[in-house]
Amino acid sequence: MAIKIYDPDDFIALVPPSNLYLVNPIVPLGGIVFIYGKSGVGKSPLSWALADAVAKGQSFLSMTVTQKSPVLYVDVDTRWWTIQDRWKQAGFQPSFDIAVGDAFDCLSASWEYSETRKKFKERQAERHYKLVIISTLAKIHSFSFGDPNAPAMVYSRWQEVFGEECAIVFIHHDKKSSTTEVEGADALYNTRRESFSGNQQWLDHCQVALHLVRHGSDYQFVLDHVKDQGSKKVEPLNLLLGNNGVDITLDVEPTEKDNWLI
């Protein structure tokens, strides 16, 4: 958004937009969302469910989807036939568009003239996506993850392609924490603290950050809303992955050790 200058009275009189979220309160319209967690904790099913909910205009884990919109899911982390087979085995029919292929570098000097960028721009002009999900962050740029310049550059490159009204979700495999499972509030706090330190620069430049952690069995997870610039954070959510490895829902009957999360 271009800089505008107001005198004090005019600024106080400004009327904010009536709707600030695509998915209230975890996906702001035009915002950057950072979802991270260790490999195998359910980030893919979570992001598929998010994409499908917005594409259908249906609620997501009891959170309101404010408008139905075309969604683009970009996966350059997993071979397309692996994804397809997983969906077929689960009987899952996606309602969102899917882009698959090899990894690329959105920070390269040739990005502006690349065929990949051109395809994304043309598709956005045709479909007007309000949500784009990218899996995974490490496969779309060549900078060191710890490079302090990388987050702002990566985020801005994607916002330039899809526009300021499109929310962009980046999926990241967290390799920092040695804790793969949490039991109790103290463990979640320690896992959150370690993860923050490993991803701090990327969290500093996003509007919302969500951390997914295994908790209990291989099918139980906690979604921790660790950062939000625009609203009150929701309490950690107990999630349950279906036996088909695709469906993900709220765990409405957590075990006794999960009760602190409710």
Residue frames as qw, qx, qy, qz and C-alpha x, y, z in Angstrom:
[[0.000, 0.889, 0.458, 0.000, 0.00, 0.00, 0.00],
 [0.392, 0.549, -0.031, 0.738, 1.36, 3.42, -0.95],
 [0.320, -0.270, -0.474, 0.775, 2.29, 5.82, 1.85],
 [0.101, -0.757, -0.397, -0.509, -0.42, 8.37, 2.75],
 [0.281, 0.014, -0.444, 0.851, 0.00, 11.28, 5.14],
 [0.301, -0.721, -0.553, -0.290, -2.84, 12.51, 7.40],
 [0.095, -0.506, 0.367, -0.775, -3.23, 15.24, 9.96],
 [0.052, -0.056, 0.880, -0.468, -4.28, 13.94, 13.43],
 [0.540, 0.232, 0.375, -0.718, -8.01, 14.62, 13.10],
 [0.691, 0.376, -0.385, -0.482, -8.28, 13.04, 9.66],
 [0.332, 0.271, -0.900, 0.078, -6.36, 9.98, 10.84],
 [0.219, 0.050, 0.792, -0.567, -8.62, 9.43, 13.86],
 [0.606, 0.341, 0.169, -0.698, -11.67, 9.81, 11.60],
 [0.350, 0.317, -0.786, -0.399, -10.56, 7.06, 9.22],
 [0.859, -0.060, 0.218, -0.459, -12.95, 4.10, 9.00],
 [0.250, -0.386, 0.873, 0.162, -11.13, 0.74, 8.99],
 [0.448, 0.070, -0.735, -0.505, -12.19, -1.99, 6.53],
 [0.764, -0.258, 0.123, -0.579, -15.20, -3.96, 7.71],
 [0.996, -0.053, 0.075, -0.008, -13.47, -7.27, 7.01],
 [0.050, -0.822, 0.563, 0.066, -9.77, -7.80, 7.68],
 [0.418, -0.312, 0.853, 0.004, -9.62, -11.59, 7.42],
 [0.558, 0.186, -0.648, -0.484, -10.10, -14.28, 4.83],
 [0.706, -0.289, -0.645, 0.036, -10.12, -16.87, 7.63],
 [0.247, -0.723, 0.211, -0.610, -10.84, -15.20, 10.95],
 [0.070, -0.977, 0.139, 0.143, -8.50, -14.82, 12.82],
 [0.730, -0.372, 0.442, 0.365, -5.58, -16.71, 11.25],
 [0.530, 0.231, 0.499, 0.645, -5.45, -15.61, 7.58],
 [0.058, 0.697, 0.158, -0.697, -5.55, -11.83, 7.09],
 [0.621, 0.730, 0.280, 0.051, -6.62, -10.54, 3.68],
 [0.439, 0.839, -0.203, 0.248, -3.47, -9.68, 1.76],
 [0.462, -0.766, 0.429, -0.122, -1.30, -10.90, 4.63],
 [0.500, 0.439, -0.743, 0.072, 1.65, -13.26, 5.00],
 [0.841, -0.406, 0.185, -0.307, 1.11, -16.42, 7.05],
 [0.272, 0.534, -0.793, 0.108, 3.99, -18.65, 8.18],
 [0.918, -0.249, 0.066, -0.302, 3.08, -22.26, 9.07],
 [0.342, 0.577, -0.727, 0.145, 5.92, -24.35, 10.42],
 [0.829, -0.341, 0.348, -0.274, 6.58, -27.66, 12.13],
 [0.334, -0.420, 0.817, 0.213, 8.72, -30.74, 11.85],
 [0.417, 0.202, -0.712, -0.527, 8.41, -33.09, 8.90],
 [0.382, -0.161, -0.906, -0.082, 5.52, -35.51, 9.27],
 [0.016, 0.223, 0.651, -0.726, 3.46, -33.52, 11.77],
 [0.238, 0.623, 0.741, -0.073, 0.54, -32.89, 9.40],
 [0.014, -0.516, 0.082, 0.852, 1.38, -29.58, 7.70],
 [0.072, 0.008, -0.724, -0.686, 0.26, -30.88, 4.31],
 [0.148, -0.522, -0.833, -0.103, -3.19, -32.12, 5.44],
 [0.133, -0.656, -0.389, 0.633, -3.64, -28.89, 7.42],
 [0.013, 0.421, -0.283, -0.862, -2.84, -26.73, 4.39],
 [0.088, -0.190, -0.833, -0.513, -4.99, -28.87, 2.07],
 [0.135, -0.624, -0.748, 0.183, -7.91, -28.44, 4.47],
 [0.083, -0.616, -0.126, 0.773, -7.33, -24.69, 4.61],
 [0.028, 0.190, -0.568, -0.800, -7.20, -24.43, 0.82],
 [0.122, -0.345, -0.878, -0.309, -10.34, -26.51, 0.40],
 [0.109, -0.640, -0.616, 0.445, -12.28, -24.54, 3.01],
 [0.019, 0.552, -0.066, -0.831, -11.59, -21.20, 1.34],
 [0.074, 0.071, -0.732, -0.674, -12.28, -22.60, -2.14],
 [0.204, -0.444, -0.855, -0.174, -15.66, -23.90, -0.92],
 [0.224, -0.510, 0.021, -0.830, -16.43, -20.94, 1.34],
 [0.779, -0.447, -0.421, -0.124, -16.82, -23.27, 4.32],
 [0.466, -0.828, 0.268, -0.162, -15.54, -22.95, 7.89],
 [0.645, 0.422, -0.575, 0.275, -12.02, -24.11, 8.73],
 [0.476, -0.085, -0.710, 0.513, -11.61, -25.87, 12.10],
 [0.209, -0.746, -0.594, 0.216, -14.64, -23.90, 13.36],
 [0.193, -0.479, 0.043, 0.855, -13.09, -20.61, 12.18],
 [0.482, 0.734, 0.361, -0.314, -15.09, -18.44, 9.80],
 [0.436, 0.087, 0.514, 0.734, -14.13, -18.21, 6.13],
 [0.137, 0.577, 0.251, -0.765, -15.38, -14.73, 5.26],
 [0.565, 0.602, -0.141, -0.546, -15.52, -15.20, 1.51],
 [0.879, 0.164, 0.427, 0.135, -15.38, -17.99, -1.02],
 [0.179, 0.852, -0.363, -0.332, -12.42, -17.57, -3.37],
 [0.878, 0.389, -0.259, 0.102, -10.30, -19.44, -5.88],
 [0.577, -0.707, 0.401, 0.080, -7.18, -20.86, -4.20],
 [0.692, 0.568, -0.442, 0.055, -3.81, -21.86, -5.64],
 [0.797, -0.520, 0.303, 0.058, -1.74, -24.55, -3.92],
 [0.487, 0.734, -0.473, 0.029, 1.90, -24.54, -5.06],
 [0.850, -0.416, 0.323, 0.018, 3.81, -27.73, -4.22],
 [0.570, 0.679, -0.458, 0.072, 7.44, -28.02, -5.31],
 [0.329, -0.562, 0.697, -0.299, 8.39, -30.23, -2.36],
 [0.614, 0.004, 0.775, -0.151, 6.61, -33.48, -3.27],
 [0.023, -0.053, 0.787, 0.615, 6.29, -35.26, -6.60],
 [0.512, 0.011, -0.082, -0.855, 2.83, -34.72, -8.06],
 [0.679, -0.044, -0.665, -0.309, 2.06, -38.43, -8.42],
 [0.315, -0.074, -0.792, 0.518, 2.72, -38.94, -4.69],
 [0.253, 0.116, 0.310, -0.909, 0.20, -36.24, -3.83],
 [0.604, 0.068, -0.398, -0.688, -2.30, -37.59, -6.35],
 [0.563, -0.047, -0.825, -0.005, -2.02, -41.13, -5.02],
 [0.117, -0.110, -0.694, 0.702, -2.48, -39.94, -1.44],
 [0.407, 0.133, 0.102, -0.898, -5.61, -38.02, -2.38],
 [0.639, 0.057, -0.584, -0.497, -7.03, -40.90, -4.41],
 [0.426, -0.053, -0.867, 0.253, -6.41, -43.39, -1.62],
 [0.001, 0.219, 0.588, -0.778, -8.24, -41.05, 0.79],
 [0.134, 0.650, 0.724, 0.186, -11.08, -40.27, -1.61],
 [0.146, -0.687, -0.162, 0.693, -10.19, -36.59, -1.44],
 [0.442, 0.613, 0.452, 0.474, -11.33, -34.38, -4.33],
 [0.305, -0.350, -0.143, 0.874, -9.69, -30.94, -4.05],
 [0.235, 0.859, 0.453, -0.027, -11.61, -27.78, -4.89],
 [0.140, -0.885, 0.203, 0.396, -8.47, -25.68, -5.37],
 [0.684, 0.686, -0.245, 0.032, -5.97, -25.27, -8.20],
 [0.810, -0.448, 0.268, 0.267, -2.63, -27.06, -7.91],
 [0.440, 0.818, -0.370, 0.011, 0.76, -26.01, -9.31],
 [0.870, -0.356, 0.299, 0.164, 3.49, -28.67, -9.24],
 [0.663, 0.690, -0.199, 0.210, 7.00, -28.93, -10.60],
 [0.743, 0.054, -0.319, 0.586, 10.64, -28.53, -9.72],
 [0.400, -0.713, -0.216, 0.534, 12.07, -26.15, -7.15],
 [0.415, 0.695, 0.170, 0.562, 12.90, -22.63, -8.35],
 [0.456, -0.280, -0.272, 0.800, 14.53, -19.46, -7.06],
 [0.065, 0.888, 0.430, 0.148, 12.30, -16.43, -6.69],
 [0.328, -0.872, 0.088, 0.354, 15.33, -14.39, -5.54],
 [0.667, 0.020, 0.429, 0.609, 17.41, -14.99, -8.65],
 [0.028, -0.442, 0.189, 0.877, 18.31, -12.12, -10.95],
 [0.137, -0.015, -0.739, -0.659, 16.32, -13.80, -13.74],
 [0.122, 0.387, 0.843, -0.353, 13.10, -14.27, -11.72],
 [0.284, 0.548, 0.157, -0.771, 11.41, -11.22, -13.20],
 [0.461, 0.457, -0.480, -0.590, 11.74, -12.71, -16.69],
 [0.162, -0.148, 0.975, -0.023, 11.23, -16.36, -15.77],
 [0.412, -0.171, -0.713, -0.541, 8.56, -18.60, -17.26],
 [0.335, -0.369, -0.809, 0.311, 7.44, -19.61, -13.76],
 [0.017, -0.382, -0.318, 0.868, 6.71, -16.03, -12.72],
 [0.274, 0.091, -0.433, -0.854, 4.95, -15.39, -16.03],
 [0.394, -0.267, -0.846, -0.241, 2.67, -18.41, -15.51],
 [0.236, -0.441, -0.675, 0.542, 1.78, -17.27, -12.00],
 [0.077, 0.310, 0.039, -0.947, 1.01, -13.71, -13.16],
 [0.347, -0.022, -0.613, -0.709, -1.16, -14.93, -16.03],
 [0.381, -0.341, -0.860, 0.004, -3.05, -17.34, -13.78],
 [0.142, -0.417, -0.520, 0.732, -3.65, -14.65, -11.17],
 [0.195, 0.188, -0.203, -0.941, -5.03, -12.30, -13.82],
 [0.440, -0.125, -0.729, -0.509, -7.43, -15.04, -14.87],
 [0.539, -0.357, -0.761, 0.051, -8.45, -16.50, -11.49],
 [0.212, -0.676, 0.134, -0.693, -8.03, -13.62, -9.00],
 [0.683, -0.211, -0.649, 0.260, -6.82, -15.81, -6.13],
 [0.360, -0.811, 0.110, -0.448, -7.38, -14.51, -2.61],
 [0.708, -0.552, 0.437, -0.049, -5.26, -17.32, -1.15],
 [0.702, 0.517, -0.488, 0.046, -2.01, -18.90, -2.33],
 [0.781, -0.539, 0.313, -0.039, -0.29, -21.65, -0.32],
 [0.503, 0.686, -0.525, 0.031, 3.35, -22.52, -1.00],
 [0.859, -0.389, 0.331, -0.019, 4.96, -25.82, -0.02],
 [0.587, -0.681, -0.273, 0.343, 7.70, -25.46, 0.90],
 [0.064, -0.980, 0.099, 0.163, 9.64, -22.30, 1.68],
 [0.524, -0.537, 0.538, 0.383, 13.06, -23.93, 1.28],
 [0.607, 0.222, 0.664, 0.377, 12.29, -24.95, -2.32],
 [0.336, 0.849, 0.372, 0.166, 11.49, -21.48, -3.69],
 [0.065, 0.966, -0.231, 0.100, 14.66, -19.51, -2.90],
 [0.831, 0.271, -0.336, 0.351, 18.41, -20.07, -2.76],
 [0.040, -0.723, 0.390, -0.569, 19.40, -17.84, 0.15],
 [0.307, 0.029, -0.837, 0.451, 20.53, -19.25, 3.49],
 [0.386, -0.657, -0.628, -0.157, 17.55, -19.65, 5.81],
 [0.489, -0.624, -0.306, 0.527, 19.37, -17.48, 8.35],
 [0.326, 0.227, 0.206, 0.894, 20.09, -14.65, 5.91],
 [0.011, 0.497, 0.491, -0.716, 18.47, -11.55, 7.48],
 [0.226, 0.332, -0.273, -0.874, 17.55, -10.18, 4.04],
 [0.060, -0.077, -0.931, -0.352, 15.77, -13.30, 2.80],
 [0.109, 0.502, 0.803, -0.302, 12.35, -13.05, 4.53],
 [0.214, 0.683, 0.155, -0.681, 11.42, -9.55, 3.34],
 [0.141, 0.416, -0.625, -0.646, 12.70, -10.30, -0.16],
 [0.001, -0.141, -0.973, -0.184, 10.85, -13.61, -0.52],
 [0.144, 0.588, 0.681, -0.412, 7.60, -12.26, 0.89],
 [0.200, 0.663, -0.031, -0.721, 7.68, -9.15, -1.32],
 [0.057, 0.233, -0.782, -0.575, 8.43, -11.15, -4.49],
 [0.008, 0.336, 0.938, 0.087, 5.28, -13.22, -3.99],
 [0.111, 0.686, 0.466, -0.548, 3.14, -10.24, -3.05],
 [0.107, 0.509, -0.359, -0.775, 4.28, -8.51, -6.23],
 [0.066, 0.002, -0.894, -0.443, 3.12, -11.50, -8.30],
 [0.156, -0.458, -0.873, -0.066, -0.27, -12.07, -6.65],
 [0.126, -0.626, -0.226, -0.735, -1.16, -8.57, -5.46],
 [0.028, -0.280, 0.550, -0.786, -1.92, -6.89, -2.16],
 [0.700, -0.177, 0.074, -0.688, -5.38, -8.46, -1.79],
 [0.870, 0.079, -0.476, -0.097, -4.07, -12.04, -1.89],
 [0.630, -0.637, 0.415, -0.158, -3.08, -13.81, 1.33],
 [0.660, 0.472, -0.584, 0.037, 0.03, -15.94, 0.95],
 [0.815, -0.495, 0.260, -0.151, 0.77, -18.90, 3.22],
 [0.415, 0.605, -0.676, 0.073, 4.31, -20.30, 3.38],
 [0.948, -0.301, -0.023, -0.096, 4.86, -23.84, 4.68],
 [0.220, 0.729, -0.608, 0.226, 8.21, -24.54, 6.33],
 [0.889, -0.154, -0.413, 0.122, 9.86, -27.69, 7.72],
 [0.322, -0.857, 0.301, -0.267, 11.21, -26.71, 11.12],
 [0.836, 0.185, -0.447, 0.260, 14.59, -28.30, 11.89],
 [0.005, 0.665, -0.422, 0.617, 15.48, -26.31, 14.99],
 [0.610, -0.453, 0.399, -0.513, 13.79, -28.02, 17.91],
 [0.192, 0.227, -0.955, 0.019, 14.74, -31.49, 19.08],
 [0.374, 0.169, 0.716, -0.565, 11.29, -31.84, 20.64],
 [0.190, -0.062, -0.752, -0.628, 8.93, -33.72, 18.33],
 [0.439, -0.531, -0.691, -0.217, 6.11, -34.23, 20.82],
 [0.078, -0.394, 0.350, -0.846, 4.73, -32.04, 23.58],
 [0.512, -0.470, -0.719, 0.009, 3.04, -33.04, 26.81],
 [0.386, -0.695, -0.413, 0.444, 1.74, -30.21, 28.97],
 [0.138, 0.982, 0.129, 0.019, 1.88, -26.42, 28.88],
 [0.397, -0.765, 0.386, 0.328, 5.56, -26.17, 29.91],
 [0.619, -0.017, 0.648, 0.442, 6.63, -28.45, 27.07],
 [0.412, 0.754, 0.446, 0.253, 4.61, -26.43, 24.56],
 [0.104, -0.983, 0.064, 0.135, 6.16, -23.22, 25.88],
 [0.507, -0.546, 0.531, 0.404, 9.69, -24.63, 25.55],
 [0.583, 0.291, 0.643, 0.403, 9.00, -25.94, 22.05],
 [0.233, 0.920, 0.301, 0.094, 7.53, -22.57, 21.07],
 [0.266, -0.897, 0.231, 0.267, 10.57, -20.73, 22.45],
 [0.563, -0.272, 0.630, 0.461, 13.06, -22.95, 20.57],
 [0.499, 0.527, 0.603, 0.330, 11.09, -22.72, 17.33],
 [0.077, 0.983, 0.143, -0.089, 10.83, -18.96, 17.59],
 [0.358, -0.741, 0.403, 0.401, 14.59, -18.64, 17.91],
 [0.540, -0.038, 0.705, 0.458, 15.16, -20.78, 14.83],
 [0.292, 0.567, 0.635, 0.435, 12.63, -18.93, 12.67],
 [0.163, -0.662, -0.343, 0.646, 12.67, -15.46, 14.24],
 [0.056, -0.318, 0.324, 0.889, 13.53, -13.44, 11.14],
 [0.129, -0.245, -0.786, -0.552, 10.77, -15.09, 9.12],
 [0.225, -0.644, -0.709, 0.180, 8.27, -14.55, 11.93],
 [0.184, -0.491, -0.139, 0.840, 9.29, -10.90, 12.27],
 [0.087, 0.208, -0.422, -0.878, 8.18, -10.18, 8.69],
 [0.213, -0.338, -0.836, -0.375, 4.87, -12.11, 8.62],
 [0.417, -0.405, 0.013, -0.814, 1.50, -11.10, 10.02],
 [0.857, -0.291, 0.168, -0.391, 0.51, -14.51, 11.41],
 [0.263, 0.437, -0.859, 0.046, 2.59, -17.50, 12.50],
 [0.889, -0.199, 0.056, -0.408, 1.20, -20.97, 13.25],
 [0.043, 0.497, -0.862, 0.089, 3.27, -23.79, 14.74],
 [0.899, -0.059, -0.214, -0.377, 2.14, -27.40, 14.34],
 [0.063, -0.495, 0.820, -0.280, 3.45, -29.93, 16.89],
 [0.638, -0.130, -0.739, -0.173, 2.75, -33.63, 17.40],
 [0.313, -0.355, 0.533, -0.701, 1.02, -34.31, 20.71],
 [0.787, -0.036, 0.453, -0.417, 0.02, -37.76, 21.90],
 [0.800, 0.158, 0.561, 0.143, -0.37, -40.37, 19.15],
 [0.376, -0.047, 0.537, 0.754, 0.85, -40.14, 15.56],
 [0.053, 0.575, 0.645, 0.500, -2.58, -38.75, 14.67],
 [0.286, -0.870, -0.374, 0.148, -2.83, -36.04, 17.33],
 [0.477, 0.303, 0.007, 0.825, -1.42, -32.54, 16.94],
 [0.172, -0.769, -0.350, 0.507, -1.49, -29.09, 18.48],
 [0.378, 0.627, 0.249, 0.634, -1.82, -25.97, 16.32],
 [0.418, -0.592, -0.279, 0.631, -0.22, -23.10, 18.22],
 [0.254, 0.875, 0.244, 0.331, -1.07, -19.54, 17.14],
 [0.678, -0.317, -0.166, 0.642, 2.28, -17.99, 18.08],
 [0.190, -0.261, 0.063, 0.944, 2.04, -14.58, 16.40],
 [0.196, 0.712, 0.621, 0.263, -0.64, -12.20, 15.16],
 [0.240, 0.027, -0.024, 0.970, -0.25, -8.52, 14.35],
 [0.234, -0.271, -0.327, -0.875, -3.92, -7.80, 13.95],
 [0.699, -0.426, -0.229, -0.527, -6.07, -9.66, 16.48],
 [0.578, -0.504, 0.556, -0.321, -6.12, -11.67, 19.67],
 [0.267, 0.320, -0.897, -0.150, -4.43, -15.02, 19.23],
 [0.851, -0.213, -0.230, -0.421, -6.59, -18.12, 19.53],
 [0.635, -0.502, 0.567, -0.150, -5.79, -20.74, 22.14],
 [0.007, 0.349, -0.897, -0.270, -3.81, -23.78, 20.94],
 [0.803, 0.127, -0.075, -0.578, -6.08, -26.18, 19.05],
 [0.535, -0.185, 0.824, -0.003, -6.11, -29.96, 19.47],
 [0.597, 0.445, -0.366, -0.558, -6.23, -31.54, 16.00],
 [0.721, -0.073, 0.686, -0.067, -6.86, -35.09, 14.86],
 [0.261, 0.437, -0.657, -0.556, -5.60, -36.56, 11.59],
 [0.885, 0.107, 0.097, -0.442, -7.90, -39.13, 10.03],
 [0.778, -0.192, 0.580, 0.144, -6.77, -42.68, 9.33],
 [0.726, 0.602, 0.273, 0.189, -6.68, -41.83, 5.62],
 [0.605, -0.213, 0.107, 0.760, -3.82, -39.37, 6.26],
 [0.163, 0.402, 0.359, 0.827, -5.72, -36.47, 4.67],
 [0.356, -0.750, -0.392, -0.395, -8.74, -35.46, 6.75],
 [0.355, 0.036, -0.517, 0.778, -7.90, -33.19, 9.67],
 [0.388, -0.697, -0.427, -0.426, -10.43, -32.10, 12.28],
 [0.268, -0.614, 0.421, -0.612, -10.68, -30.65, 15.77],
 [0.434, -0.029, -0.874, 0.215, -10.02, -33.30, 18.42],
 [0.469, -0.529, -0.096, -0.700, -13.25, -32.93, 20.39],
 [0.876, -0.460, -0.042, -0.139, -12.44, -35.72, 22.82],
 [0.348, 0.661, -0.592, 0.303, -8.79, -35.23, 23.79],
 [0.732, -0.184, -0.603, 0.259, -7.17, -37.54, 26.29],
 [0.507, -0.800, -0.265, 0.182, -6.79, -36.43, 29.90],
 [0.575, -0.349, 0.110, 0.731, -3.26, -35.12, 29.31],
 [0.260, 0.384, 0.424, 0.778, -4.68, -32.87, 26.56],
 [0.160, -0.797, -0.581, 0.032, -7.18, -31.06, 28.75],
 [0.333, -0.600, -0.058, 0.725, -4.88, -28.11, 29.44],
 [0.213, 0.003, 0.508, 0.834, -5.20, -27.18, 25.76],
 [0.008, -0.622, -0.731, -0.282, -8.96, -26.71, 25.75]]
